[in-house]
Amino acid sequence: MSDEETQQLIVAAKGEAEACDQLVFWTQRLQHALDARRQLLDVPPDELKAALEAQR
């Protein structure tokens, strides 16, 4: 294997590692959003409405 082929493989591997890191990041963000949504669904509607009105 030539040095150029080795460099190409290294660059490709780095790109794939970065893509995996991005996938992990966005998966975690999505999981946090889903958890927050579930928590909001546990709040009674009247309580949620009162809390939102208090922020105005």
mmCIF entry with sequence, helices, sheets and N, C-alpha, C, O atoms, coordinates in Angstrom:
data_MODEL
# 
_entry.id   MODEL 
# 
_entity.id                         1 
_entity.type                       polymer 
_entity.pdbx_number_of_molecules   1 
# 
_entity_poly.entity_id                      1 
_entity_poly.type                           'polypeptide(L)' 
_entity_poly.nstd_linkage                   no 
_entity_poly.nstd_monomer                   no 
_entity_poly.pdbx_seq_one_letter_code       MSDEETQQLIVAAKGEAEACDQLVFWTQRLQHALDARRQLLDVPPDELKAALEAQR 
_entity_poly.pdbx_seq_one_letter_code_can   MSDEETQQLIVAAKGEAEACDQLVFWTQRLQHALDARRQLLDVPPDELKAALEAQR 
_entity_poly.pdbx_strand_id                 A 
# 
loop_
_entity_poly_seq.entity_id 
_entity_poly_seq.num 
_entity_poly_seq.mon_id 
_entity_poly_seq.hetero 
1 1  MET n 
1 2  SER n 
1 3  ASP n 
1 4  GLU n 
1 5  GLU n 
1 6  THR n 
1 7  GLN n 
1 8  GLN n 
1 9  LEU n 
1 10 ILE n 
1 11 VAL n 
1 12 ALA n 
1 13 ALA n 
1 14 LYS n 
1 15 GLY n 
1 16 GLU n 
1 17 ALA n 
1 18 GLU n 
1 19 ALA n 
1 20 CYS n 
1 21 ASP n 
1 22 GLN n 
1 23 LEU n 
1 24 VAL n 
1 25 PHE n 
1 26 TRP n 
1 27 THR n 
1 28 GLN n 
1 29 ARG n 
1 30 LEU n 
1 31 GLN n 
1 32 HIS n 
1 33 ALA n 
1 34 LEU n 
1 35 ASP n 
1 36 ALA n 
1 37 ARG n 
1 38 ARG n 
1 39 GLN n 
1 40 LEU n 
1 41 LEU n 
1 42 ASP n 
1 43 VAL n 
1 44 PRO n 
1 45 PRO n 
1 46 ASP n 
1 47 GLU n 
1 48 LEU n 
1 49 LYS n 
1 50 ALA n 
1 51 ALA n 
1 52 LEU n 
1 53 GLU n 
1 54 ALA n 
1 55 GLN n 
1 56 ARG n 
# 
_struct_asym.id          A 
_struct_asym.entity_id   1 
# 
loop_
_struct_conf.conf_type_id 
_struct_conf.id 
_struct_conf.pdbx_PDB_helix_id 
_struct_conf.beg_label_comp_id 
_struct_conf.beg_label_asym_id 
_struct_conf.beg_label_seq_id 
_struct_conf.pdbx_beg_PDB_ins_code 
_struct_conf.end_label_comp_id 
_struct_conf.end_label_asym_id 
_struct_conf.end_label_seq_id 
_struct_conf.pdbx_end_PDB_ins_code 
_struct_conf.beg_auth_comp_id 
_struct_conf.beg_auth_asym_id 
_struct_conf.beg_auth_seq_id 
_struct_conf.end_auth_comp_id 
_struct_conf.end_auth_asym_id 
_struct_conf.end_auth_seq_id 
_struct_conf.pdbx_PDB_helix_class 
_struct_conf.details 
_struct_conf.pdbx_PDB_helix_length 
HELX_P HELX_P1 AA1 ASP A 3  ? ASP A 42 ? ASP A 3  ASP A 42 1 ? 40 
HELX_P HELX_P2 AA2 PRO A 45 ? ALA A 54 ? PRO A 45 ALA A 54 1 ? 10 
# 
_struct_conf_type.id          HELX_P 
_struct_conf_type.criteria    ? 
_struct_conf_type.reference   ? 
# 
loop_
_atom_site.group_PDB 
_atom_site.id 
_atom_site.type_symbol 
_atom_site.label_atom_id 
_atom_site.label_alt_id 
_atom_site.label_comp_id 
_atom_site.label_asym_id 
_atom_site.label_entity_id 
_atom_site.label_seq_id 
_atom_site.pdbx_PDB_ins_code 
_atom_site.Cartn_x 
_atom_site.Cartn_y 
_atom_site.Cartn_z 
_atom_site.occupancy 
_atom_site.B_iso_or_equiv 
_atom_site.pdbx_formal_charge 
_atom_site.auth_seq_id 
_atom_site.auth_comp_id 
_atom_site.auth_asym_id 
_atom_site.auth_atom_id 
_atom_site.pdbx_PDB_model_num 
ATOM 1   N N  . MET A 1 1  ? 0.854   -1.171 0.000  1.00 0.00 ? 1  MET A N  1 
ATOM 2   C CA . MET A 1 1  ? 0.000   0.000  0.000  1.00 0.00 ? 1  MET A CA 1 
ATOM 3   C C  . MET A 1 1  ? 0.902   1.237  0.000  1.00 0.00 ? 1  MET A C  1 
ATOM 4   O O  . MET A 1 1  ? 1.850   1.336  0.779  1.00 0.00 ? 1  MET A O  1 
ATOM 5   N N  . SER A 1 2  ? 0.586   2.160  -0.879 1.00 0.00 ? 2  SER A N  1 
ATOM 6   C CA . SER A 1 2  ? 1.412   3.367  -0.990 1.00 0.00 ? 2  SER A CA 1 
ATOM 7   C C  . SER A 1 2  ? 1.068   4.362  0.114  1.00 0.00 ? 2  SER A C  1 
ATOM 8   O O  . SER A 1 2  ? 0.037   4.253  0.778  1.00 0.00 ? 2  SER A O  1 
ATOM 9   N N  . ASP A 1 3  ? 1.956   5.331  0.289  1.00 0.00 ? 3  ASP A N  1 
ATOM 10  C CA . ASP A 1 3  ? 1.711   6.388  1.276  1.00 0.00 ? 3  ASP A CA 1 
ATOM 11  C C  . ASP A 1 3  ? 0.455   7.174  0.920  1.00 0.00 ? 3  ASP A C  1 
ATOM 12  O O  . ASP A 1 3  ? -0.294  7.588  1.804  1.00 0.00 ? 3  ASP A O  1 
ATOM 13  N N  . GLU A 1 4  ? 0.226   7.379  -0.369 1.00 0.00 ? 4  GLU A N  1 
ATOM 14  C CA . GLU A 1 4  ? -0.960  8.133  -0.798 1.00 0.00 ? 4  GLU A CA 1 
ATOM 15  C C  . GLU A 1 4  ? -2.241  7.370  -0.446 1.00 0.00 ? 4  GLU A C  1 
ATOM 16  O O  . GLU A 1 4  ? -3.216  7.961  0.016  1.00 0.00 ? 4  GLU A O  1 
ATOM 17  N N  . GLU A 1 5  ? -2.228  6.070  -0.665 1.00 0.00 ? 5  GLU A N  1 
ATOM 18  C CA . GLU A 1 5  ? -3.395  5.258  -0.306 1.00 0.00 ? 5  GLU A CA 1 
ATOM 19  C C  . GLU A 1 5  ? -3.623  5.270  1.201  1.00 0.00 ? 5  GLU A C  1 
ATOM 20  O O  . GLU A 1 5  ? -4.759  5.334  1.670  1.00 0.00 ? 5  GLU A O  1 
ATOM 21  N N  . THR A 1 6  ? -2.537  5.209  1.941  1.00 0.00 ? 6  THR A N  1 
ATOM 22  C CA . THR A 1 6  ? -2.637  5.260  3.400  1.00 0.00 ? 6  THR A CA 1 
ATOM 23  C C  . THR A 1 6  ? -3.238  6.592  3.837  1.00 0.00 ? 6  THR A C  1 
ATOM 24  O O  . THR A 1 6  ? -4.117  6.622  4.699  1.00 0.00 ? 6  THR A O  1 
ATOM 25  N N  . GLN A 1 7  ? -2.772  7.688  3.252  1.00 0.00 ? 7  GLN A N  1 
ATOM 26  C CA . GLN A 1 7  ? -3.305  9.015  3.582  1.00 0.00 ? 7  GLN A CA 1 
ATOM 27  C C  . GLN A 1 7  ? -4.789  9.101  3.249  1.00 0.00 ? 7  GLN A C  1 
ATOM 28  O O  . GLN A 1 7  ? -5.567  9.661  4.021  1.00 0.00 ? 7  GLN A O  1 
ATOM 29  N N  . GLN A 1 8  ? -5.184  8.550  2.110  1.00 0.00 ? 8  GLN A N  1 
ATOM 30  C CA . GLN A 1 8  ? -6.596  8.570  1.720  1.00 0.00 ? 8  GLN A CA 1 
ATOM 31  C C  . GLN A 1 8  ? -7.444  7.790  2.718  1.00 0.00 ? 8  GLN A C  1 
ATOM 32  O O  . GLN A 1 8  ? -8.544  8.214  3.072  1.00 0.00 ? 8  GLN A O  1 
ATOM 33  N N  . LEU A 1 9  ? -6.933  6.661  3.165  1.00 0.00 ? 9  LEU A N  1 
ATOM 34  C CA . LEU A 1 9  ? -7.659  5.871  4.164  1.00 0.00 ? 9  LEU A CA 1 
ATOM 35  C C  . LEU A 1 9  ? -7.772  6.617  5.487  1.00 0.00 ? 9  LEU A C  1 
ATOM 36  O O  . LEU A 1 9  ? -8.811  6.570  6.146  1.00 0.00 ? 9  LEU A O  1 
ATOM 37  N N  . ILE A 1 10 ? -6.707  7.303  5.871  1.00 0.00 ? 10 ILE A N  1 
ATOM 38  C CA . ILE A 1 10 ? -6.726  8.082  7.113  1.00 0.00 ? 10 ILE A CA 1 
ATOM 39  C C  . ILE A 1 10 ? -7.754  9.201  7.020  1.00 0.00 ? 10 ILE A C  1 
ATOM 40  O O  . ILE A 1 10 ? -8.530  9.413  7.952  1.00 0.00 ? 10 ILE A O  1 
ATOM 41  N N  . VAL A 1 11 ? -7.763  9.912  5.905  1.00 0.00 ? 11 VAL A N  1 
ATOM 42  C CA . VAL A 1 11 ? -8.722  11.005 5.711  1.00 0.00 ? 11 VAL A CA 1 
ATOM 43  C C  . VAL A 1 11 ? -10.150 10.464 5.737  1.00 0.00 ? 11 VAL A C  1 
ATOM 44  O O  . VAL A 1 11 ? -11.030 11.057 6.360  1.00 0.00 ? 11 VAL A O  1 
ATOM 45  N N  . ALA A 1 12 ? -10.378 9.345  5.064  1.00 0.00 ? 12 ALA A N  1 
ATOM 46  C CA . ALA A 1 12 ? -11.712 8.742  5.043  1.00 0.00 ? 12 ALA A CA 1 
ATOM 47  C C  . ALA A 1 12 ? -12.133 8.315  6.448  1.00 0.00 ? 12 ALA A C  1 
ATOM 48  O O  . ALA A 1 12 ? -13.280 8.523  6.843  1.00 0.00 ? 12 ALA A O  1 
ATOM 49  N N  . ALA A 1 13 ? -11.215 7.724  7.197  1.00 0.00 ? 13 ALA A N  1 
ATOM 50  C CA . ALA A 1 13 ? -11.526 7.277  8.556  1.00 0.00 ? 13 ALA A CA 1 
ATOM 51  C C  . ALA A 1 13 ? -11.846 8.461  9.462  1.00 0.00 ? 13 ALA A C  1 
ATOM 52  O O  . ALA A 1 13 ? -12.760 8.389  10.284 1.00 0.00 ? 13 ALA A O  1 
ATOM 53  N N  . LYS A 1 14 ? -11.096 9.547  9.312  1.00 0.00 ? 14 LYS A N  1 
ATOM 54  C CA . LYS A 1 14 ? -11.370 10.747 10.115 1.00 0.00 ? 14 LYS A CA 1 
ATOM 55  C C  . LYS A 1 14 ? -12.747 11.302 9.782  1.00 0.00 ? 14 LYS A C  1 
ATOM 56  O O  . LYS A 1 14 ? -13.484 11.717 10.677 1.00 0.00 ? 14 LYS A O  1 
ATOM 57  N N  . GLY A 1 15 ? -13.096 11.310 8.506  1.00 0.00 ? 15 GLY A N  1 
ATOM 58  C CA . GLY A 1 15 ? -14.416 11.789 8.099  1.00 0.00 ? 15 GLY A CA 1 
ATOM 59  C C  . GLY A 1 15 ? -15.526 10.929 8.676  1.00 0.00 ? 15 GLY A C  1 
ATOM 60  O O  . GLY A 1 15 ? -16.548 11.444 9.130  1.00 0.00 ? 15 GLY A O  1 
ATOM 61  N N  . GLU A 1 16 ? -15.325 9.620  8.659  1.00 0.00 ? 16 GLU A N  1 
ATOM 62  C CA . GLU A 1 16 ? -16.325 8.716  9.221  1.00 0.00 ? 16 GLU A CA 1 
ATOM 63  C C  . GLU A 1 16 ? -16.434 8.880  10.733 1.00 0.00 ? 16 GLU A C  1 
ATOM 64  O O  . GLU A 1 16 ? -17.531 8.808  11.286 1.00 0.00 ? 16 GLU A O  1 
ATOM 65  N N  . ALA A 1 17 ? -15.312 9.098  11.400 1.00 0.00 ? 17 ALA A N  1 
ATOM 66  C CA . ALA A 1 17 ? -15.332 9.309  12.849 1.00 0.00 ? 17 ALA A CA 1 
ATOM 67  C C  . ALA A 1 17 ? -16.082 10.593 13.183 1.00 0.00 ? 17 ALA A C  1 
ATOM 68  O O  . ALA A 1 17 ? -16.847 10.636 14.147 1.00 0.00 ? 17 ALA A O  1 
ATOM 69  N N  . GLU A 1 18 ? -15.865 11.635 12.393 1.00 0.00 ? 18 GLU A N  1 
ATOM 70  C CA . GLU A 1 18 ? -16.577 12.899 12.620 1.00 0.00 ? 18 GLU A CA 1 
ATOM 71  C C  . GLU A 1 18 ? -18.073 12.717 12.387 1.00 0.00 ? 18 GLU A C  1 
ATOM 72  O O  . GLU A 1 18 ? -18.886 13.249 13.142 1.00 0.00 ? 18 GLU A O  1 
ATOM 73  N N  . ALA A 1 19 ? -18.436 11.977 11.357 1.00 0.00 ? 19 ALA A N  1 
ATOM 74  C CA . ALA A 1 19 ? -19.850 11.716 11.083 1.00 0.00 ? 19 ALA A CA 1 
ATOM 75  C C  . ALA A 1 19 ? -20.481 10.943 12.237 1.00 0.00 ? 19 ALA A C  1 
ATOM 76  O O  . ALA A 1 19 ? -21.620 11.218 12.613 1.00 0.00 ? 19 ALA A O  1 
ATOM 77  N N  . CYS A 1 20 ? -19.763 9.989  12.796 1.00 0.00 ? 20 CYS A N  1 
ATOM 78  C CA . CYS A 1 20 ? -20.266 9.230  13.945 1.00 0.00 ? 20 CYS A CA 1 
ATOM 79  C C  . CYS A 1 20 ? -20.446 10.138 15.158 1.00 0.00 ? 20 CYS A C  1 
ATOM 80  O O  . CYS A 1 20 ? -21.445 10.037 15.870 1.00 0.00 ? 20 CYS A O  1 
ATOM 81  N N  . ASP A 1 21 ? -19.483 11.020 15.391 1.00 0.00 ? 21 ASP A N  1 
ATOM 82  C CA . ASP A 1 21 ? -19.592 11.969 16.503 1.00 0.00 ? 21 ASP A CA 1 
ATOM 83  C C  . ASP A 1 21 ? -20.821 12.855 16.341 1.00 0.00 ? 21 ASP A C  1 
ATOM 84  O O  . ASP A 1 21 ? -21.542 13.110 17.305 1.00 0.00 ? 21 ASP A O  1 
ATOM 85  N N  . GLN A 1 22 ? -21.055 13.322 15.122 1.00 0.00 ? 22 GLN A N  1 
ATOM 86  C CA . GLN A 1 22 ? -22.229 14.153 14.860 1.00 0.00 ? 22 GLN A CA 1 
ATOM 87  C C  . GLN A 1 22 ? -23.516 13.367 15.095 1.00 0.00 ? 22 GLN A C  1 
ATOM 88  O O  . GLN A 1 22 ? -24.477 13.897 15.654 1.00 0.00 ? 22 GLN A O  1 
ATOM 89  N N  . LEU A 1 23 ? -23.535 12.126 14.677 1.00 0.00 ? 23 LEU A N  1 
ATOM 90  C CA . LEU A 1 23 ? -24.709 11.282 14.881 1.00 0.00 ? 23 LEU A CA 1 
ATOM 91  C C  . LEU A 1 23 ? -24.981 11.080 16.365 1.00 0.00 ? 23 LEU A C  1 
ATOM 92  O O  . LEU A 1 23 ? -26.131 11.145 16.800 1.00 0.00 ? 23 LEU A O  1 
ATOM 93  N N  . VAL A 1 24 ? -23.940 10.838 17.139 1.00 0.00 ? 24 VAL A N  1 
ATOM 94  C CA . VAL A 1 24 ? -24.097 10.688 18.587 1.00 0.00 ? 24 VAL A CA 1 
ATOM 95  C C  . VAL A 1 24 ? -24.632 11.989 19.189 1.00 0.00 ? 24 VAL A C  1 
ATOM 96  O O  . VAL A 1 24 ? -25.545 11.959 20.014 1.00 0.00 ? 24 VAL A O  1 
ATOM 97  N N  . PHE A 1 25 ? -24.069 13.124 18.783 1.00 0.00 ? 25 PHE A N  1 
ATOM 98  C CA . PHE A 1 25 ? -24.504 14.428 19.301 1.00 0.00 ? 25 PHE A CA 1 
ATOM 99  C C  . PHE A 1 25 ? -25.989 14.655 19.039 1.00 0.00 ? 25 PHE A C  1 
ATOM 100 O O  . PHE A 1 25 ? -26.740 14.988 19.956 1.00 0.00 ? 25 PHE A O  1 
ATOM 101 N N  . TRP A 1 26 ? -26.413 14.474 17.789 1.00 0.00 ? 26 TRP A N  1 
ATOM 102 C CA . TRP A 1 26 ? -27.808 14.738 17.435 1.00 0.00 ? 26 TRP A CA 1 
ATOM 103 C C  . TRP A 1 26 ? -28.752 13.708 18.028 1.00 0.00 ? 26 TRP A C  1 
ATOM 104 O O  . TRP A 1 26 ? -29.905 14.026 18.317 1.00 0.00 ? 26 TRP A O  1 
ATOM 105 N N  . THR A 1 27 ? -28.289 12.485 18.215 1.00 0.00 ? 27 THR A N  1 
ATOM 106 C CA . THR A 1 27 ? -29.113 11.469 18.873 1.00 0.00 ? 27 THR A CA 1 
ATOM 107 C C  . THR A 1 27 ? -29.353 11.857 20.327 1.00 0.00 ? 27 THR A C  1 
ATOM 108 O O  . THR A 1 27 ? -30.461 11.702 20.840 1.00 0.00 ? 27 THR A O  1 
ATOM 109 N N  . GLN A 1 28 ? -28.320 12.359 20.985 1.00 0.00 ? 28 GLN A N  1 
ATOM 110 C CA . GLN A 1 28 ? -28.474 12.808 22.370 1.00 0.00 ? 28 GLN A CA 1 
ATOM 111 C C  . GLN A 1 28 ? -29.418 13.998 22.457 1.00 0.00 ? 28 GLN A C  1 
ATOM 112 O O  . GLN A 1 28 ? -30.256 14.066 23.357 1.00 0.00 ? 28 GLN A O  1 
ATOM 113 N N  . ARG A 1 29 ? -29.283 14.945 21.518 1.00 0.00 ? 29 ARG A N  1 
ATOM 114 C CA . ARG A 1 29 ? -30.187 16.108 21.516 1.00 0.00 ? 29 ARG A CA 1 
ATOM 115 C C  . ARG A 1 29 ? -31.637 15.668 21.333 1.00 0.00 ? 29 ARG A C  1 
ATOM 116 O O  . ARG A 1 29 ? -32.535 16.168 22.010 1.00 0.00 ? 29 ARG A O  1 
ATOM 117 N N  . LEU A 1 30 ? -31.857 14.738 20.423 1.00 0.00 ? 30 LEU A N  1 
ATOM 118 C CA . LEU A 1 30 ? -33.203 14.226 20.185 1.00 0.00 ? 30 LEU A CA 1 
ATOM 119 C C  . LEU A 1 30 ? -33.735 13.515 21.422 1.00 0.00 ? 30 LEU A C  1 
ATOM 120 O O  . LEU A 1 30 ? -34.903 13.678 21.778 1.00 0.00 ? 30 LEU A O  1 
ATOM 121 N N  . GLN A 1 31 ? -32.895 12.734 22.073 1.00 0.00 ? 31 GLN A N  1 
ATOM 122 C CA . GLN A 1 31 ? -33.323 12.031 23.278 1.00 0.00 ? 31 GLN A CA 1 
ATOM 123 C C  . GLN A 1 31 ? -33.712 13.019 24.375 1.00 0.00 ? 31 GLN A C  1 
ATOM 124 O O  . GLN A 1 31 ? -34.707 12.811 25.070 1.00 0.00 ? 31 GLN A O  1 
ATOM 125 N N  . HIS A 1 32 ? -32.938 14.089 24.536 1.00 0.00 ? 32 HIS A N  1 
ATOM 126 C CA . HIS A 1 32 ? -33.270 15.114 25.535 1.00 0.00 ? 32 HIS A CA 1 
ATOM 127 C C  . HIS A 1 32 ? -34.596 15.792 25.187 1.00 0.00 ? 32 HIS A C  1 
ATOM 128 O O  . HIS A 1 32 ? -35.409 16.056 26.073 1.00 0.00 ? 32 HIS A O  1 
ATOM 129 N N  . ALA A 1 33 ? -34.813 16.070 23.914 1.00 0.00 ? 33 ALA A N  1 
ATOM 130 C CA . ALA A 1 33 ? -36.068 16.698 23.492 1.00 0.00 ? 33 ALA A CA 1 
ATOM 131 C C  . ALA A 1 33 ? -37.253 15.772 23.754 1.00 0.00 ? 33 ALA A C  1 
ATOM 132 O O  . ALA A 1 33 ? -38.304 16.222 24.211 1.00 0.00 ? 33 ALA A O  1 
ATOM 133 N N  . LEU A 1 34 ? -37.089 14.497 23.471 1.00 0.00 ? 34 LEU A N  1 
ATOM 134 C CA . LEU A 1 34 ? -38.171 13.544 23.729 1.00 0.00 ? 34 LEU A CA 1 
ATOM 135 C C  . LEU A 1 34 ? -38.446 13.414 25.224 1.00 0.00 ? 34 LEU A C  1 
ATOM 136 O O  . LEU A 1 34 ? -39.601 13.311 25.637 1.00 0.00 ? 34 LEU A O  1 
ATOM 137 N N  . ASP A 1 35 ? -37.394 13.418 26.030 1.00 0.00 ? 35 ASP A N  1 
ATOM 138 C CA . ASP A 1 35 ? -37.574 13.358 27.485 1.00 0.00 ? 35 ASP A CA 1 
ATOM 139 C C  . ASP A 1 35 ? -38.321 14.592 27.987 1.00 0.00 ? 35 ASP A C  1 
ATOM 140 O O  . ASP A 1 35 ? -39.215 14.481 28.827 1.00 0.00 ? 35 ASP A O  1 
ATOM 141 N N  . ALA A 1 36 ? -37.957 15.760 27.476 1.00 0.00 ? 36 ALA A N  1 
ATOM 142 C CA . ALA A 1 36 ? -38.630 17.000 27.875 1.00 0.00 ? 36 ALA A CA 1 
ATOM 143 C C  . ALA A 1 36 ? -40.097 16.962 27.461 1.00 0.00 ? 36 ALA A C  1 
ATOM 144 O O  . ALA A 1 36 ? -40.970 17.396 28.213 1.00 0.00 ? 36 ALA A O  1 
ATOM 145 N N  . ARG A 1 37 ? -40.365 16.447 26.275 1.00 0.00 ? 37 ARG A N  1 
ATOM 146 C CA . ARG A 1 37 ? -41.753 16.337 25.794 1.00 0.00 ? 37 ARG A CA 1 
ATOM 147 C C  . ARG A 1 37 ? -42.555 15.424 26.711 1.00 0.00 ? 37 ARG A C  1 
ATOM 148 O O  . ARG A 1 37 ? -43.690 15.740 27.069 1.00 0.00 ? 37 ARG A O  1 
ATOM 149 N N  . ARG A 1 38 ? -41.967 14.292 27.092 1.00 0.00 ? 38 ARG A N  1 
ATOM 150 C CA . ARG A 1 38 ? -42.665 13.369 27.996 1.00 0.00 ? 38 ARG A CA 1 
ATOM 151 C C  . ARG A 1 38 ? -42.964 14.041 29.333 1.00 0.00 ? 38 ARG A C  1 
ATOM 152 O O  . ARG A 1 38 ? -44.037 13.844 29.903 1.00 0.00 ? 38 ARG A O  1 
ATOM 153 N N  . GLN A 1 39 ? -42.017 14.832 29.832 1.00 0.00 ? 39 GLN A N  1 
ATOM 154 C CA . GLN A 1 39 ? -42.237 15.528 31.098 1.00 0.00 ? 39 GLN A CA 1 
ATOM 155 C C  . GLN A 1 39 ? -43.371 16.532 30.965 1.00 0.00 ? 39 GLN A C  1 
ATOM 156 O O  . GLN A 1 39 ? -44.192 16.670 31.872 1.00 0.00 ? 39 GLN A O  1 
ATOM 157 N N  . LEU A 1 40 ? -43.419 17.237 29.833 1.00 0.00 ? 40 LEU A N  1 
ATOM 158 C CA . LEU A 1 40 ? -44.505 18.197 29.630 1.00 0.00 ? 40 LEU A CA 1 
ATOM 159 C C  . LEU A 1 40 ? -45.854 17.497 29.541 1.00 0.00 ? 40 LEU A C  1 
ATOM 160 O O  . LEU A 1 40 ? -46.860 18.022 30.018 1.00 0.00 ? 40 LEU A O  1 
ATOM 161 N N  . LEU A 1 41 ? -45.880 16.326 28.937 1.00 0.00 ? 41 LEU A N  1 
ATOM 162 C CA . LEU A 1 41 ? -47.135 15.587 28.827 1.00 0.00 ? 41 LEU A CA 1 
ATOM 163 C C  . LEU A 1 41 ? -47.629 15.111 30.186 1.00 0.00 ? 41 LEU A C  1 
ATOM 164 O O  . LEU A 1 41 ? -48.818 14.835 30.350 1.00 0.00 ? 41 LEU A O  1 
ATOM 165 N N  . ASP A 1 42 ? -46.727 15.011 31.164 1.00 0.00 ? 42 ASP A N  1 
ATOM 166 C CA . ASP A 1 42 ? -47.113 14.608 32.515 1.00 0.00 ? 42 ASP A CA 1 
ATOM 167 C C  . ASP A 1 42 ? -47.710 15.759 33.317 1.00 0.00 ? 42 ASP A C  1 
ATOM 168 O O  . ASP A 1 42 ? -48.328 15.530 34.357 1.00 0.00 ? 42 ASP A O  1 
ATOM 169 N N  . VAL A 1 43 ? -47.535 16.993 32.848 1.00 0.00 ? 43 VAL A N  1 
ATOM 170 C CA . VAL A 1 43 ? -48.055 18.164 33.557 1.00 0.00 ? 43 VAL A CA 1 
ATOM 171 C C  . VAL A 1 43 ? -49.524 18.343 33.177 1.00 0.00 ? 43 VAL A C  1 
ATOM 172 O O  . VAL A 1 43 ? -49.863 18.348 31.993 1.00 0.00 ? 43 VAL A O  1 
ATOM 173 N N  . PRO A 1 44 ? -50.402 18.490 34.183 1.00 0.00 ? 44 PRO A N  1 
ATOM 174 C CA . PRO A 1 44 ? -51.816 18.720 33.873 1.00 0.00 ? 44 PRO A CA 1 
ATOM 175 C C  . PRO A 1 44 ? -51.980 19.991 33.026 1.00 0.00 ? 44 PRO A C  1 
ATOM 176 O O  . PRO A 1 44 ? -51.266 20.969 33.246 1.00 0.00 ? 44 PRO A O  1 
ATOM 177 N N  . PRO A 1 45 ? -52.907 19.987 32.066 1.00 0.00 ? 45 PRO A N  1 
ATOM 178 C CA . PRO A 1 45 ? -53.068 21.132 31.163 1.00 0.00 ? 45 PRO A CA 1 
ATOM 179 C C  . PRO A 1 45 ? -53.282 22.466 31.883 1.00 0.00 ? 45 PRO A C  1 
ATOM 180 O O  . PRO A 1 45 ? -52.711 23.481 31.482 1.00 0.00 ? 45 PRO A O  1 
ATOM 181 N N  . ASP A 1 46 ? -54.093 22.474 32.935 1.00 0.00 ? 46 ASP A N  1 
ATOM 182 C CA . ASP A 1 46 ? -54.348 23.732 33.652 1.00 0.00 ? 46 ASP A CA 1 
ATOM 183 C C  . ASP A 1 46 ? -53.077 24.270 34.306 1.00 0.00 ? 46 ASP A C  1 
ATOM 184 O O  . ASP A 1 46 ? -52.839 25.478 34.318 1.00 0.00 ? 46 ASP A O  1 
ATOM 185 N N  . GLU A 1 47 ? -52.268 23.368 34.847 1.00 0.00 ? 47 GLU A N  1 
ATOM 186 C CA . GLU A 1 47 ? -51.011 23.781 35.482 1.00 0.00 ? 47 GLU A CA 1 
ATOM 187 C C  . GLU A 1 47 ? -50.036 24.328 34.441 1.00 0.00 ? 47 GLU A C  1 
ATOM 188 O O  . GLU A 1 47 ? -49.355 25.325 34.681 1.00 0.00 ? 47 GLU A O  1 
ATOM 189 N N  . LEU A 1 48 ? -49.974 23.676 33.295 1.00 0.00 ? 48 LEU A N  1 
ATOM 190 C CA . LEU A 1 48 ? -49.101 24.130 32.215 1.00 0.00 ? 48 LEU A CA 1 
ATOM 191 C C  . LEU A 1 48 ? -49.545 25.497 31.706 1.00 0.00 ? 48 LEU A C  1 
ATOM 192 O O  . LEU A 1 48 ? -48.714 26.375 31.478 1.00 0.00 ? 48 LEU A O  1 
ATOM 193 N N  . LYS A 1 49 ? -50.846 25.678 31.528 1.00 0.00 ? 49 LYS A N  1 
ATOM 194 C CA . LYS A 1 49 ? -51.385 26.958 31.054 1.00 0.00 ? 49 LYS A CA 1 
ATOM 195 C C  . LYS A 1 49 ? -51.066 28.070 32.053 1.00 0.00 ? 49 LYS A C  1 
ATOM 196 O O  . LYS A 1 49 ? -50.666 29.164 31.654 1.00 0.00 ? 49 LYS A O  1 
ATOM 197 N N  . ALA A 1 50 ? -51.237 27.801 33.330 1.00 0.00 ? 50 ALA A N  1 
ATOM 198 C CA . ALA A 1 50 ? -50.955 28.801 34.363 1.00 0.00 ? 50 ALA A CA 1 
ATOM 199 C C  . ALA A 1 50 ? -49.469 29.169 34.367 1.00 0.00 ? 50 ALA A C  1 
ATOM 200 O O  . ALA A 1 50 ? -49.121 30.340 34.518 1.00 0.00 ? 50 ALA A O  1 
ATOM 201 N N  . ALA A 1 51 ? -48.610 28.190 34.204 1.00 0.00 ? 51 ALA A N  1 
ATOM 202 C CA . ALA A 1 51 ? -47.171 28.463 34.189 1.00 0.00 ? 51 ALA A CA 1 
ATOM 203 C C  . ALA A 1 51 ? -46.787 29.304 32.979 1.00 0.00 ? 51 ALA A C  1 
ATOM 204 O O  . ALA A 1 51 ? -45.961 30.210 33.089 1.00 0.00 ? 51 ALA A O  1 
ATOM 205 N N  . LEU A 1 52 ? -47.376 29.010 31.834 1.00 0.00 ? 52 LEU A N  1 
ATOM 206 C CA . LEU A 1 52 ? -47.069 29.780 30.628 1.00 0.00 ? 52 LEU A CA 1 
ATOM 207 C C  . LEU A 1 52 ? -47.596 31.208 30.732 1.00 0.00 ? 52 LEU A C  1 
ATOM 208 O O  . LEU A 1 52 ? -46.931 32.146 30.291 1.00 0.00 ? 52 LEU A O  1 
ATOM 209 N N  . GLU A 1 53 ? -48.771 31.381 31.305 1.00 0.00 ? 53 GLU A N  1 
ATOM 210 C CA . GLU A 1 53 ? -49.333 32.722 31.471 1.00 0.00 ? 53 GLU A CA 1 
ATOM 211 C C  . GLU A 1 53 ? -48.512 33.541 32.460 1.00 0.00 ? 53 GLU A C  1 
ATOM 212 O O  . GLU A 1 53 ? -48.404 34.759 32.313 1.00 0.00 ? 53 GLU A O  1 
ATOM 213 N N  . ALA A 1 54 ? -47.938 32.895 33.458 1.00 0.00 ? 54 ALA A N  1 
ATOM 214 C CA . ALA A 1 54 ? -47.125 33.597 34.453 1.00 0.00 ? 54 ALA A CA 1 
ATOM 215 C C  . ALA A 1 54 ? -45.838 34.142 33.837 1.00 0.00 ? 54 ALA A C  1 
ATOM 216 O O  . ALA A 1 54 ? -45.256 35.092 34.361 1.00 0.00 ? 54 ALA A O  1 
ATOM 217 N N  . GLN A 1 55 ? -45.394 33.554 32.737 1.00 0.00 ? 55 GLN A N  1 
ATOM 218 C CA . GLN A 1 55 ? -44.161 34.004 32.085 1.00 0.00 ? 55 GLN A CA 1 
ATOM 219 C C  . GLN A 1 55 ? -44.390 35.213 31.185 1.00 0.00 ? 55 GLN A C  1 
ATOM 220 O O  . GLN A 1 55 ? -43.426 35.854 30.767 1.00 0.00 ? 55 GLN A O  1 
ATOM 221 N N  . ARG A 1 56 ? -45.603 35.528 30.887 1.00 0.00 ? 56 ARG A N  1 
ATOM 222 C CA . ARG A 1 56 ? -45.893 36.663 29.985 1.00 0.00 ? 56 ARG A CA 1 
ATOM 223 C C  . ARG A 1 56 ? -45.611 37.972 30.617 1.00 0.00 ? 56 ARG A C  1 
ATOM 224 O O  . ARG A 1 56 ? -45.803 39.015 29.991 1.00 0.00 ? 56 ARG A O  1 
# 
